[in-house]
Amino acid sequence: MEKSYQQLLKPVHHVIANALTLCFYGFMAFTLLPFTFSPDPLIAQAQACFAAFPVAATFWFAIYMFL
Protein backbone atom coordinates (compact mmCIF):
# COMPACT_ATOMS: atom_id res chain seq x y z
CA MET A 1 0.00 0.00 0.00
CA GLU A 2 1.39 3.35 -1.01
CA LYS A 3 1.63 6.21 1.47
CA SER A 4 -0.26 9.37 0.59
CA TYR A 5 2.12 11.55 2.60
CA GLN A 6 5.84 12.06 2.93
CA GLN A 7 7.43 11.50 6.33
CA LEU A 8 9.53 14.59 7.01
CA LEU A 9 11.07 13.66 10.35
CA LYS A 10 13.04 10.49 10.81
CA PRO A 11 13.46 8.85 14.23
CA VAL A 12 16.98 10.25 14.47
CA HIS A 13 15.54 13.77 14.32
CA HIS A 14 13.40 13.04 17.38
CA VAL A 15 16.40 11.63 19.24
CA ILE A 16 18.49 14.71 18.43
CA ALA A 17 15.69 17.09 19.45
CA ASN A 18 15.10 15.31 22.76
CA ALA A 19 18.83 15.14 23.51
CA LEU A 20 19.17 18.87 22.82
CA THR A 21 16.20 19.58 25.07
CA LEU A 22 17.69 17.56 27.93
CA CYS A 23 21.05 19.33 27.51
CA PHE A 24 19.30 22.69 27.49
CA TYR A 25 17.37 21.74 30.62
CA GLY A 26 20.60 20.86 32.40
CA PHE A 27 22.20 24.09 31.24
CA MET A 28 19.28 26.18 32.47
CA ALA A 29 19.09 24.32 35.79
CA PHE A 30 22.75 25.22 36.34
CA THR A 31 22.39 28.79 35.03
CA LEU A 32 19.32 29.64 37.14
CA LEU A 33 20.92 28.45 40.39
CA PRO A 34 22.24 31.92 41.45
CA PHE A 35 18.78 33.44 40.98
CA THR A 36 17.08 31.35 43.67
CA PHE A 37 16.18 32.74 47.09
CA SER A 38 17.12 29.84 49.38
CA PRO A 39 20.43 29.64 51.27
CA ASP A 40 20.18 25.82 51.40
CA PRO A 41 21.99 24.39 48.32
CA LEU A 42 19.62 21.44 47.91
CA ILE A 43 16.50 23.63 48.00
CA ALA A 44 18.16 26.16 45.70
CA GLN A 45 18.97 23.43 43.16
CA ALA A 46 15.41 22.13 43.34
CA GLN A 47 14.06 25.64 42.70
CA ALA A 48 16.42 26.05 39.75
CA CYS A 49 15.29 22.71 38.33
CA PHE A 50 11.63 23.67 38.70
CA ALA A 51 12.30 27.03 37.04
CA ALA A 52 14.21 25.38 34.18
CA PHE A 53 11.33 23.08 33.27
CA PRO A 54 9.07 25.65 31.50
CA VAL A 55 12.08 27.16 29.74
CA ALA A 56 13.10 23.72 28.45
CA ALA A 57 9.51 23.00 27.40
CA THR A 58 9.46 26.21 25.38
CA PHE A 59 12.78 25.17 23.82
CA TRP A 60 11.26 21.78 22.95
CA PHE A 61 8.27 23.47 21.26
CA ALA A 62 10.63 25.76 19.34
CA ILE A 63 12.75 22.85 18.10
CA TYR A 64 9.72 21.01 16.75
CA MET A 65 8.30 24.18 15.24
CA PHE A 66 11.43 24.71 13.14
CA LEU A 67 12.34 21.10 12.28
N, C-alpha and C positions, 0 to 999 in steps of 0.2 A: 504494500500500500504506500502510495506516494504522499509525502508531507505537503501540506498546502502553505507552510510557513518556513521561514529560514531561521534556524537557531543562531542567535547572535552571540550569546555568551556560552563559552565552554565551561566545563567544571573547573578548569584551572583558573579561570577568571574569578570564580567565586572564592576559591582558596586564597588567591592573592588579595582580594578585597577584604576578606575576613582577617587575614594575617595583618594587613595594614591597619585595620581597625583596632585589633588587639594591641599592636605596637603603639598606635596613637593613644589608646586608653592608658597604657603604662606610662607613656611620656607625659600625658596630662595629669595623671595621678601623682607623678613626681614633681611636676611643675607647679601644681596648685598647693603643694604642701606648705609653703611659707605664708599662704593667704588664709590659713585656718586660724581659729580663735582659741584653741585649746593648748595649754602648756604640756599636757600629756602626749608623748609621741605616738602612742598607739591610737588614741582618739583622734589626734590630728591627721594621721594617715587614713583612718577610716573616713573622716570628713572629706579629705582630698579624693579618696576613691569614689565616694558618693557624688561629689561635685563633678568628677571626670566622666561619670556615666552619661549624662545628657549631652555633653560635648562630643563624646565618642559616638553616640547614637546619631547626632547631626552629621558627623563625619561619615558614618556608614551610609546615611541617606544620600549625601553628596556624592560619594563614590558610585553608588548605583544609579544616580541620576545622570552621571557623565560617562558611564561605561558604554 
